[in-house]
Structures are given as structure tokens and as C-alpha cells.
Amino acid sequence: MEDAYTRLIALLDQHRAHYRLIDHEPEGRTELVSAMRGNALSQAAKCIILMVKIGKKVTKYILAVVPGDTQVDLPAVKAFMQGTYIAFASPGARFDRRSLSARK
């Protein structure tokens, strides 16, 4: 099974897209990666996985994508999802499509 990275590169190549690869170690800080890439922080996108509890039995995972120079408004996401608790998902969190939310 191919990973998402390999599939993405194959699609870009298949459609003759113009792109460049910038290999670097995983950093985790948008301001440092933006400098490596040569783009303004406001042009970056941070992808953050959140865990929202809805009552005691339901857990949803949310992929929040925000500009690099902003922060996720956790109380707003919690209210939007009608959650009772919200936190950043732990690095080892396991989830499947049934636990993902597709709201905009």
C-alpha cells in the first residue's frame, strides 16, 4: 500500500504540475519551516488534530487548518461541535473515518 506522500507525488507528476521539494526534518514550528521554505508565516497552513468529547461516550477528531500566523480558537471549536471537552489530540491517538468530523 502506498503512503499519502507517494500518491501525492505521483499525482503531481502525472499531471505535470510544477513543484519543488524541500526536504527537512520534522520541525513542528511553523515559523521555522516558513523560513526554510521562503514564505511568509501568513502564507503557511498549520494542520492540527483536535479531540472533542461530546458527552461521556462520543469522541470526535477534528482536523483544523489555520493560517500559520494564527491560533486555533479552542473554545469556538468546542462550541461549534457542541462539545463538553476539547484538547489537542495526543501524538499516538488512533482514529478511523467514523470518528472524523466533516463539518465546515
Long-range contacts (C-beta under 8 A, 24 or more apart in sequence): 30-68, 31-68, 34-68, 41-68, 41-69, 42-67, 42-68, 42-69, 43-67, 43-68, 44-68, 44-69, 46-70, 48-72, 48-88, 49-88, 49-89, 49-93, 50-74, 50-77, 50-86, 50-87, 50-88, 50-89, 51-86, 51-87, 51-88, 51-89, 51-90, 51-93, 52-77, 52-78, 52-81, 52-83, 52-85, 52-86, 52-101, 53-83, 53-84, 53-85, 53-86, 54-81, 54-82, 54-83, 54-84, 55-84, 56-84, 59-99, 60-99, 60-100, 60-101, 61-89, 61-93, 61-95, 61-99, 61-100, 61-101, 62-100, 62-101, 63-100
